[in-house]
Amino acid sequence: MTRIVIGLVLAVVVALVTRHFGGGAEGWDAVIERTGALPAGWPSDVMAGAQLLGDLFVGALKAVAPVLVLVLVMAAIAQHEHGTETNIRPILVLYLVGTFAAALVAVAASFMFPSNLSLEGVKHATEVAPGGIGMVLKDVLMKLVSNPIKALLEANYIGILGWGVLLGLSFRHASEHTRTMLNDAAEAVSKVVRFVIGFAPLGILGLLLSTLLSPDGFAKLQQYLHLLLVLVGAMVFVALVVNPLIVFSQTRRNPYPLVFTCLLESGIPAFFTRSSAANIPVNMALAKKLNLHEDTYSISIPLGATINMAGAAITITVLTLAAVNTMGIQVDFATALLLSVVATLGACGASGVAGGSLLLIPMACALFSIDNDVAMQVAGVGFIISVIQDSSETALNSSTDVLFTAAVDQAHKA
């Protein structure tokens, strides 16, 4: 997080210095107004360097994201074990209900407070936008039957997801050695993604600097602030309204003491670690402190770090609808509901990697036939605001793991 903050601050400082001194005696704005381009010389070189850093980072994300989706989905399904304790099932139901409810909240927030982004290639993407749920479903079905190699090459995330599910189901009947190999492959791809995201400070520096050096650069910061407010606002609403209602449905008692305990003792550490996996020991200690059944939380807490991703569902939904709104695509209720389902399923595959939810945005954008290049630009915007977005997302995800486990445990004991 510190390196990302440094990248953000450095981008702003370099942009201010370049805009102040780069225009010469005539001035930066006057040169741009007269020529329609950046001042010649070192300001153009700074812009070119910033664009190169941003393009390299986004290009690396575009390259690894399709493989990540295929391998993670395939390995997760293949590793599923039968015979899980029956008291885990209600917790799994709450995990899925909570994630889906979060996606619906994100849809409502995006409709009430629509966001616009400055993206390249919007005209091309708008020309192929679907006209309604019928076209969306037809497009989804055609993409599902795409050749798997072609799906990977063309970043057809619907096809990749379909093949990942089918191959994962098939590998469930494979030998233990084969399934272990799949798990190792998923871990290897995750390490590659972590390596790529390790360069996020440089990528963010390039993306933000090139944005700020554009003619209306600083005005674009308002777009980022609005988007961030929608994201965090939706997460706060889920944490303080939706989750308490879900807990009350199980315990039939005031849910807020438990909600605030989980937010304070699990959410705050998760906010700073930005990793659900790293927060598992904290959650296990909290579950023990709450006197929950050990056989239950020893399974549900690690499992929740993998599939309980309400914050990720919000991120995927809000950023996707921001791209959709930017392109002027009309979204009906049925299509929004389908997006919520896709965001819920995609969020369950976003575990294990910091910023993993951002890499699944192209999969959701594919519902609206949004070009992959445009979708990855949206993911790039997500990385710019990730200092707050990813921390808030992880805090919601991780604290809810304990919250729902405690709700089911208390209901079972009642």
N, C-alpha and C positions, 0 to 999 in steps of 0.2 A: 504494500500500500504506500509506503514511504517513497519508493522509487516512482510510482505513478504520480503522486502528488508533486514530486520534483519535476517530472516531465510536463505536467500541466502548468506549473509556475514558470518553468523555463520557456515554454511555448508562448505564454502571455508576455513575458519580458522581452523575448526576441522580437515578437510581433510589434510591441510598442516602440522598441528602439528602431526597428526597420522602417516603420511608418513615419517616425519622427525625423529620422536623418536620411532616409532613402530617397526622398523626393527632391533633394537639393534646394536651391533657392526658390524654385517654383512651388514646391510643396507637393506632398504625396497625392492628395485628392485632386489637385489641379492637373497633375500629370495624367492620372487615370481618366479624368473627365475629358481631357484633350485627346489622348491617344487610345483610350479604351483598353490599355494594357498596363502592366506594372512598369515602373521606371527601369530603364536599361542599366546594366552593370550588376553590382553585387546584390541589390534587392531581388532581381530576377534569379540570381544564383541561389539565394536563400530560399526562394519559393520553389525552385526546381529540386533542391535538396530535401525540402520538407515533403514535397509530393512523392519523391522517390522513397523516403522512409515509410510514408503512409501506404503507398502502393505495394511495397514489399511485405508489409505486415498483413494487409488485407489479402494479398495474393497467397501468402502462406496459410492463412485461415481458410481461404477458399479451397486450397489443395487438400488440407487434412480433414475438413469437416465431413465430406461424404464417407470417407473410410471410418471415421469416428462413429457416425451414426450406425453404419452397418455392423461393425464389430461389437459395439456396446450392446445393441439390441439383441444380436445373435447370442452373445455370451450370456447375457442376463437371463434369457429364456432357457438356454441350455442348462444353466446351473440350478434352475428351480428344483427344489426337493419336495417330494410328497411327504405326507405324514406330519406336517407342522402342527403344533399344539392348537387345539380348537379355540383357546382363548386369544390366539393371535388373529383369528379371522375378523372379529369385530374391529380390531385396531386397523387392519388392512382396509376395511370398508371405510373407516373414518379418514384414513390417509387419502384414499381416492376421492371421497366426497369432499373433503376439505380442499384438495387440489382443484377439483372441478369447480367448486363454489368460488375459489379465488379467480379462476379464469373468467367466470361469469361476471364477477365484480370488475375485473379489468376491462371486459367488453363494455359494461355500463359506464365506467369512468371514461373510457375512450370516446364513447358517444356523447357524453355530457361535456367533456373538455377535450375536443379533438386537437391533436398535435399535427404540426406540419414540419417537414424537414427539407433541407436543401440537398437534393440528390441529383446526380447526373444520370442521364438515360431515362428520365421519367416519361418523355413523350413516347419512346418506343414501348415501354412497359404498358402504358395506358392503352395503346392500340390493340393489345391482346388481352385486355382485362375481361374476365367472364361477366356475363350479363345477369346471372342469378344462380340459385341453388342447382337447377338442372344442369347448366353448363359446368358448374363446379364439380358435381358428382360424376358427370361424363368424363371430365378431364382427369379426375382422380382415378377412375377405373382404367382409363387408357394408360395412365402412368404406372399403375400397379402391375400391368402385364408387360411392361417394358423389359427388354433384355437386361440382365443385371450388370453386365459389363458396360453397356450403353448408359444405364442409369448412373453408374459411378462416373463415367467420363463426362456426362452432361449435367452432373449434380442434380439428378432427378430424385429428390428426397422422398417422394411418395413411393416410388419404385424401390428405392433403397430400403425404406422402412418395411415394405411388404416382403421383400426377399429376406431381410433380417429376421422377421417373425417366422417365416416358413423354414428357413435354415435352422433357426434356434429350436423350433419344435422338433425338427428332424434329429438334431444333435442331442436332444434329451434322451434318446434311445441309444446313443453311442457309448463307447467304453469310458470309464472314468479317466483314463489317460487322455482320450480325445477331448473330453470336456475340460480337463485341466489345461490342455494346450490352448483351447479357446479362451479360457480365463486369462492365461498368460498373454495371449495375443491382445486381448482387451486392455490389459495393464500396459503392454508395450505401446499401443496406440495412445493411451492416456498420457504416457511419459512424453511421447512426441508432441502432443498437444500442450503439455505443461512447458516443454522446451520452447515451443512457438510463443506461448503466452508470456514466457519469461522476457521476451522482447517487447512486451506491451508498452513499457515506458517510452521506448524509442518510436514505436508505431503511433502511440498517442501524441507524442511530441510532433511528429510529422503531420498527422491528421488535423490536429488542432491548429498548428502553425499555418498550414496551407489554407485552412478556413479563415483564420484571423487576418491573413494577408490579402484575401479577396476583397473586392470593393466594399461589400456590405458585411465584412467579416465579423465585426463586434456585434452587429445586430443579430447575427445567427446565434449568439450566446443566449439570447432570450428564448430561442427555440429549445435549446438544451435545458434551460431552467424550467420551462413549462413542462417538457417531457418528464423531467426528474420529479417535479411536483406531482404529476399524475401517477407515476410509478410508486413513489413513496406514500402518497395519499391512499392509493388502493391497498397497499400492504398494511398501513396503519388501520384502515377500515376492517380488513380481514382479521387482524390481530385483536382488535378491541370490540368488534361487533359479530362477525361471522363465526369465529372460533368459539367465543363464549356461548353462542346459541347452540353450536354443535355439542359442546361439553354439557350444557344444560339438558339437552335431549337425552343424554346418557345418565347423568347423576341426579337430575331433578332438584338441584340445590344451587345456591349462588355460585356462579363459576368464576367470578372475578378474583377472589383470593388465590385460586390455583393459577389463573391466567397471569396475574402479575408476578407470582412467584417464579413461574417458568420464564417469563420475559426478563426478569431481573437476574436470575441465577443461570439461565442458559442463553437467553437472547443477547445479553450484553457481551459475554465472552465470544459468542459466535460472530457478533458484529465486527470485532477486531481481528479475529482469526480468519474470517471469510472462508471457512471450510467446515462443512457439516461433518466430514470425517474426522477432522482434528478436534471437533467439539464432542465427539462420542464419549470420551472419558468424563467430561464435565456432566453430560447428560446421565451417564451411568451413576455417578456419585449423587446427583440430584434425585434420581429415581430411588436410590437406596435411602436417601434422607427422607423421602416422602413415604417410605415403608411400602413400596410397591412389591409385587410378587417377582422374585428374582428370575424364575423360569420364564416369565413373560417379558420383562424389560431387557433381559440379556439377548433376546431375539428381536424385539420390536425396535429397540434403539438403533442398532446397526442397520436394520432393515429400513427404518425411517430415514436414515442418512442417505439411503439409496433411492427410495421411491416417493417419500413424502416431500413434495417440492411445490408448495403453494406459491412461494415467492418466484420460482422459476416460471411457473405458469403465467403469473402476472407479467413478468418481463417479456416473455415470448408474445403474449397477446397484445400488450400495449405497443410494443415496438412494431409488430406486424401491422396493427391497425394505424399506426402513425404513417407507415409507408403507403398503406392503402388510401388513407385520407389525403396524403400528399399528391397521389396520382388521380384523385377524383373518382375512385372506384366506389360504386354504390354497394353497400352491404345490407342484405335483408336479414331478417331474424334467423331463418333456417341456416344461412351461411355463417352467421355469427355463432350459432350453437355448434355447428360443425367445427369452427375454428377453436371453440372452447374444448371440444373433445380432443382435437389434434394437439392443442397446447398442453392438455393434461397428460396425454400419452408421451408427448415429447419431453415434458418436464421430468417424467419418471426416468428418462434416459439421460438426464443432464447431470447426474451425480459424478463425484470423483474428481472433477476438474474445475478449478476456479474459473468463472466466466463461461462455464459449459453451456448455460442456457442461451447465451448469445450466439453460440455456434449452431443452435437448432432453429434460429429464426428463419433461415432460408427454407426449412422444411414447412413451416407455417405459411410463409410467403408463397410457396408453390401452389397453395390452394387457390390463389388469385392470379396465377400465371405471371407472377412478378419475376422479372429477369434475375438470374443469380447474381450478376454483378451489382445490381441495385440492392438486392437483399443483403449482400455482404457490406455494402456501404452503411446500411442500417445497423448491422452488427458493429461496424466501426464506430458509429455514434454511441452505441451501447458501451463500448470500451472507454470512450471519453468520459462518460458519466459514471463509470463503474466504481469509482472511489466510494460513492454513496449508494448507488444502485445495488452492487454486489454485496456490500456489507449489510444493507437492510434486508436483501433477499435471504441471505444466509441466516440472519437473526430470526426471521420469521420461520424459515424451514426448520431450523434446529430446535427452537423452543417448542414448536408444535409437536415434535417427536415425543417429548416428555408429556406435553399437555394431553394428547390423545391417549397415550399409554396410561396415564393416571386416571383419565375419565373412565376408560373401560375397566380398569382395575377397581376403582371405587364403586362403579356400578355392579361389578361382579360380587364384591364383598357385601353390598347393601342387602 
